[in-house]
Amino acid sequence: MPTDLSLESSFLIPPQVMSRLVGDETVLLDLSTGIYFGLDGVGKRIWENVAEGKSAGQTAAIIADEYEVDDTRAQTDTIEFLGELLERGLLLAS
């Protein structure tokens, strides 16, 4: 995971990444690789918030509230998940 991620980090969706809601899942397609990724539950909510331009911290606060987990856990899990999306090229840090 990139070590420079923080709660203040914001993200952009690269132009080669398409997302669509399919039932209860958000499906991501990386057009440059042809690989699909499916997000549901918390991953889907994190993606939705980032797509709306929310920072990692704003997103973590929403996750903590909606899923009734403590702030530290929500922050850690959100940063970790966003780091995975960055590593896969599905997000760019802005």
PEWO-V928956 format. One line per field, one symbol per residue. phi: phi as a letter, one per 20 degrees, with the letter a starting at -180 (. if undefined). psi: psi as a letter, one per 40 degrees, with the letter a starting at -180 (. if undefined). burial: # if it has 16 or more other ideal C-beta (glycine too) atoms within 10 Angstrom, else .. A space follows every 50 residues. Layout:
phi: ???
psi: ???
burial: ???
//
This chain:
phi: .feefbfefccceffeddcbecmeceddceffdmeecdcclfgfffggff fenffgfffffffgffdldfgffffffffffffffffemeccfd
psi: hheeiieehiiihidehiiihhbeihhhhhddeehihhhibddddddddd deeiidddddddddddefiidddddddddddddddddeeeiih.
burial: ....#...###.#...#.#......#####......#.#..######### ...###########.........##.###.###.##...##...
//
